[in-house]
Amino acid sequence: MLLDVATAPLPEPAGPDAEAALLRPFLAAYRRRFGVAPALARDDHGLLLRFPAHDLPAHAAVVGRVDVLGGHPAVRAYLQRLGFTWDARGVIDGAPAPASLIARAPALGPRPRYYQAASSAMNKRTWLEGNLRGELPLAIGTGTYYTALAVAARLRLPEPRRVRAGRDYHFFGVQHDLSKHLLLTHLVPRPLLLDLGRALADGLRRWHRGPLVSAPLVRFYENDLLAYCQQIWRDLADPSQFAPTCLLPANLEQLWRAVDDRLRESAAGPHTWLWNDADTCPTFHITRPARAS
């Protein structure tokens, strides 16, 4: 369908130099659009991304904050060791570059994967299928797309509000994905993540494309899984307790109930979700594992 924007997976960068080269067109286009751009730094594990501040409300709305993970010193120290940074307001303004994450976090659940989009938006079905496979899809643009943006800016072509918002989000999307999706979910045990993906994939149909991509399945990854993880992090005193808390039967039962609900909503068909797709999210009540005496 025409509304399925072409989005292709990119090869895994073979080291920090390759990842820097892959990101260079994105960073250059970011600078042309905003006058500033994320900076690249390095440590023993690979690249680090440091994002510039923005006053745009659209930026504040999509970027994660460290305070949603609670305030325990051990958690803050752990995040800093991974390469995350935040400003005085708590806004996440630095993150490890995706290709370096396996080295930084051996227990990493979702595996970041770069995709190349032909326009502002990533193909929603491609994004969903990546999540079902246990990936964290990250969209950067093609050279043709960035050239088109540069030409439009040089010619001062009109940019309707909705078009402008989509183009801005394209550039804020990497920071959004790393500071929200990755930050909250990175310690979800990978076997669980793959089990969830297999179960939800049962609700995906060949005709789920363009505007007919199953909104309920998308909502699981946009809302439900993030809310589950956030509730675990909120009062977590030590990151080593994330996985045991995540897998505690009383908690896991709630997550699987959310899966069942989304599958049921998806089965109701597009006549339901196209007109009644409330941005809903279940409420999770997290039980903590008993401490050994």
C-alpha positions as CSV (number, residue, x, y, z in Angstrom):
1,M,0.0,0.0,0.0
2,L,1.1,3.5,-0.7
3,L,1.0,4.4,3.0
4,D,3.6,1.8,3.7
5,V,6.8,3.9,3.7
6,A,9.8,1.9,2.5
7,T,12.0,1.0,5.5
8,A,15.0,-1.3,5.1
9,P,17.2,-2.9,7.9
10,L,20.8,-1.9,7.9
11,P,23.8,-4.2,8.5
12,E,25.1,-4.3,12.1
13,P,28.0,-1.8,12.3
14,A,31.3,-3.5,12.7
15,G,32.8,-1.4,15.4
16,P,32.6,2.3,16.5
17,D,34.1,3.7,13.3
18,A,31.5,2.0,11.2
19,E,28.7,3.1,13.5
20,A,30.0,6.7,13.4
21,A,30.0,6.5,9.6
22,L,26.5,5.2,9.5
23,L,25.3,8.0,11.8
24,R,27.2,10.8,9.9
25,P,24.4,11.7,7.4
26,F,21.8,11.7,10.1
27,L,23.9,14.0,12.3
28,A,24.6,16.4,9.3
29,A,20.9,16.6,8.4
30,Y,20.1,17.2,12.1
31,R,22.5,20.1,12.2
32,R,21.1,21.6,9.0
33,R,17.6,21.5,10.4
34,F,18.2,22.8,14.0
35,G,21.7,24.4,13.9
36,V,22.9,21.9,16.5
37,A,23.4,18.1,16.4
38,P,24.1,15.2,18.7
39,A,27.8,14.8,19.5
40,L,29.7,11.5,19.4
41,A,32.1,10.5,22.1
42,R,34.0,7.3,22.8
43,D,34.9,5.1,25.8
44,D,36.3,1.6,26.2
45,H,33.0,0.0,25.0
46,G,32.3,2.1,21.9
47,L,30.4,5.2,20.9
48,L,28.3,7.5,23.2
49,L,25.6,9.9,21.9
50,R,25.2,13.3,23.5
51,F,22.1,15.1,22.5
52,P,21.6,18.9,22.3
53,A,18.9,20.7,24.4
54,H,15.8,22.0,22.6
55,D,13.1,24.4,23.7
56,L,10.5,22.8,21.4
57,P,7.5,21.3,23.3
58,A,7.5,18.4,20.8
59,H,11.0,17.5,22.0
60,A,10.1,17.5,25.7
61,A,7.1,15.3,25.0
62,V,9.0,12.5,23.5
63,V,12.3,12.4,25.4
64,G,12.7,10.3,28.6
65,R,13.4,11.4,32.1
66,V,15.6,9.7,34.7
67,D,13.1,10.3,37.5
68,V,10.7,7.7,36.1
69,L,13.2,5.1,37.3
70,G,13.0,6.3,40.9
71,G,15.9,7.9,42.8
72,H,17.9,5.1,44.3
73,P,21.6,5.8,44.1
74,A,22.5,2.3,42.9
75,V,20.2,2.7,39.9
76,R,21.6,6.1,39.0
77,A,25.2,4.9,39.3
78,Y,24.3,1.9,37.1
79,L,22.8,4.1,34.4
80,Q,25.8,6.3,34.4
81,R,28.1,3.3,33.9
82,L,26.0,2.3,30.9
83,G,26.6,5.7,29.4
84,F,23.4,7.5,30.1
85,T,23.5,11.1,31.2
86,W,20.8,13.6,32.2
87,D,20.6,17.4,32.7
88,A,19.6,19.3,35.8
89,R,15.9,18.8,35.0
90,G,16.3,15.0,34.7
91,V,15.9,14.9,30.9
92,I,18.0,12.1,29.4
93,D,20.5,13.9,27.2
94,G,23.1,11.2,26.6
95,A,22.9,7.5,25.8
96,P,25.2,4.7,24.7
97,A,25.2,4.3,20.9
98,P,23.1,1.2,19.9
99,A,25.9,-1.0,18.5
100,S,27.9,-0.7,21.8
101,L,25.1,-2.0,24.0
102,I,25.9,-5.7,24.0
103,A,29.3,-4.9,25.4
104,R,27.9,-2.6,28.0
105,A,25.0,-4.8,29.1
106,P,25.5,-8.5,28.6
107,A,22.0,-9.2,29.9
108,L,20.5,-6.9,27.2
109,G,17.0,-8.0,26.3
110,P,15.9,-6.0,23.2
111,R,18.6,-5.7,20.5
112,P,18.9,-2.3,18.9
113,R,18.7,-2.4,15.1
114,Y,19.2,0.4,12.7
115,Y,16.7,0.8,9.9
116,Q,16.8,3.3,7.0
117,A,13.5,5.0,6.2
118,A,12.7,6.7,2.9
119,S,10.7,9.5,4.6
120,S,10.1,11.0,8.0
121,A,8.2,8.0,9.3
122,M,9.3,4.4,9.7
123,N,7.0,1.8,8.2
124,K,4.8,0.8,11.2
125,R,4.5,-2.8,10.2
126,T,8.3,-3.0,9.9
127,W,8.6,-1.4,13.4
128,L,6.1,-3.9,14.9
129,E,7.7,-6.9,13.3
130,G,11.1,-5.8,14.6
131,N,9.7,-5.6,18.1
132,L,8.1,-9.1,17.7
133,R,11.6,-10.4,16.9
134,G,13.0,-8.8,20.1
135,E,14.6,-5.8,18.4
136,L,14.5,-2.2,19.2
137,P,14.1,-0.6,15.8
138,L,15.8,2.8,15.3
139,A,15.1,4.8,12.1
140,I,17.5,7.0,10.3
141,G,16.9,8.4,6.9
142,T,18.2,7.7,3.4
143,G,20.6,10.0,1.7
144,T,17.9,10.9,-0.8
145,Y,15.5,11.9,2.0
146,Y,18.1,14.1,3.7
147,T,19.0,15.7,0.3
148,A,15.3,16.5,-0.3
149,L,15.1,18.1,3.1
150,A,18.1,20.3,2.4
151,V,16.7,21.4,-1.0
152,A,13.3,22.2,0.6
153,A,15.0,24.3,3.2
154,R,17.3,26.1,0.7
155,L,14.2,26.9,-1.5
156,R,12.2,27.9,1.6
157,L,9.4,25.7,0.5
158,P,6.2,25.9,2.8
159,E,6.2,23.3,5.5
160,P,2.7,22.6,6.9
161,R,2.5,22.1,10.6
162,R,1.9,18.3,10.4
163,V,4.8,17.9,8.0
164,R,7.1,19.9,10.2
165,A,6.1,17.8,13.2
166,G,6.8,14.6,11.4
167,R,10.2,15.8,10.2
168,D,11.2,17.0,13.6
169,Y,10.2,13.7,15.2
170,H,12.3,11.9,12.7
171,F,15.3,13.5,14.3
172,F,14.1,13.3,17.9
173,G,13.2,9.6,17.4
174,V,16.6,8.2,18.1
175,Q,16.8,10.0,21.4
176,H,13.2,8.9,22.1
177,D,13.9,5.3,21.4
178,L,17.1,5.2,23.5
179,S,15.8,7.3,26.4
180,K,12.4,5.7,26.7
181,H,12.1,2.3,25.0
182,L,15.6,1.1,25.6
183,L,16.2,2.7,29.0
184,L,13.0,1.1,30.4
185,T,13.1,-2.3,28.7
186,H,16.8,-3.2,28.4
187,L,16.9,-5.7,31.3
188,V,13.7,-7.6,30.3
189,P,15.1,-11.1,30.0
190,R,15.5,-12.0,26.3
191,P,13.7,-15.4,26.5
192,L,10.6,-13.6,27.9
193,L,10.8,-10.9,25.2
194,L,10.9,-13.6,22.5
195,D,8.0,-15.5,24.1
196,L,5.9,-12.3,24.1
197,G,6.8,-11.6,20.5
198,R,5.8,-15.2,19.4
199,A,2.5,-14.9,21.2
200,L,1.7,-11.4,19.8
201,A,2.7,-12.5,16.3
202,D,-0.3,-14.8,16.3
203,G,-2.4,-11.7,16.0
204,L,-0.6,-10.3,12.9
205,R,-2.2,-10.8,9.5
206,R,-0.8,-10.3,6.0
207,W,-3.3,-7.5,5.4
208,H,-2.1,-5.6,8.5
209,R,-0.4,-2.9,6.4
210,G,-0.6,0.9,5.9
211,P,-3.5,2.2,8.0
212,L,-4.5,-1.4,8.8
213,V,-1.5,-2.2,10.9
214,S,-2.9,-3.7,14.1
215,A,-3.0,-0.7,16.5
216,P,-3.6,-3.0,19.6
217,L,-0.4,-4.9,18.9
218,V,1.5,-1.7,18.4
219,R,0.1,-0.4,21.6
220,F,1.6,-3.3,23.5
221,Y,5.1,-2.2,22.7
222,E,4.4,1.6,22.8
223,N,2.5,1.5,26.0
224,D,2.0,-1.8,27.9
225,L,5.6,-3.1,28.1
226,L,7.0,0.3,28.9
227,A,4.4,0.8,31.7
228,Y,5.2,-2.7,33.1
229,C,9.0,-1.9,33.2
230,Q,8.5,1.6,34.6
231,Q,6.5,0.2,37.5
232,I,9.4,-2.2,38.2
233,W,12.0,0.5,38.0
234,R,10.1,3.0,40.1
235,D,11.0,1.5,43.5
236,L,13.9,-0.7,42.5
237,A,16.8,-0.3,44.8
238,D,19.3,-2.4,42.8
239,P,19.3,-3.1,39.0
240,S,20.2,-6.8,39.8
241,Q,16.6,-7.2,41.1
242,F,15.0,-6.1,37.8
243,A,14.9,-9.5,36.2
244,P,13.7,-11.4,39.3
245,T,10.9,-8.8,39.8
246,C,10.0,-9.0,36.1
247,L,9.7,-12.7,36.2
248,L,7.8,-13.0,39.5
249,P,4.6,-15.0,38.7
250,A,2.3,-12.4,40.3
251,N,3.8,-9.7,38.0
252,L,4.2,-11.8,34.9
253,E,0.5,-12.9,35.1
254,Q,-0.4,-9.2,34.7
255,L,1.8,-8.8,31.6
256,W,0.4,-11.9,29.9
257,R,-3.1,-10.6,30.7
258,A,-2.2,-7.4,28.7
259,V,-1.0,-9.7,25.8
260,D,-4.3,-11.5,25.8
261,D,-6.2,-8.2,25.9
262,R,-4.3,-6.9,22.9
263,L,-4.8,-10.1,20.9
264,R,-8.5,-9.9,21.6
265,E,-8.6,-6.2,20.5
266,S,-6.7,-7.1,17.4
267,A,-9.0,-9.9,16.6
268,A,-12.0,-7.5,16.7
269,G,-10.7,-6.1,13.4
270,P,-9.9,-2.6,12.0
271,H,-13.5,-1.5,12.1
272,T,-12.9,-1.4,15.9
273,W,-9.4,0.0,16.3
274,L,-9.5,2.5,13.4
275,W,-12.3,4.4,15.1
276,N,-11.8,3.5,18.7
277,D,-8.1,3.4,19.2
278,A,-7.9,5.1,22.6
279,D,-4.3,5.5,23.7
280,T,-4.9,3.1,26.5
281,C,-2.5,1.4,28.9
282,P,-3.2,-1.2,31.7
283,T,-2.3,-0.5,35.3
284,F,0.3,-2.8,36.8
285,H,0.7,-3.5,40.5
286,I,4.2,-4.8,41.1
287,T,5.1,-7.3,43.8
288,R,8.7,-7.4,45.0
289,P,10.5,-10.7,45.5
290,A,10.9,-11.7,49.1
291,R,14.3,-10.9,50.6
292,A,16.4,-13.9,51.7
293,S,16.7,-13.9,55.5
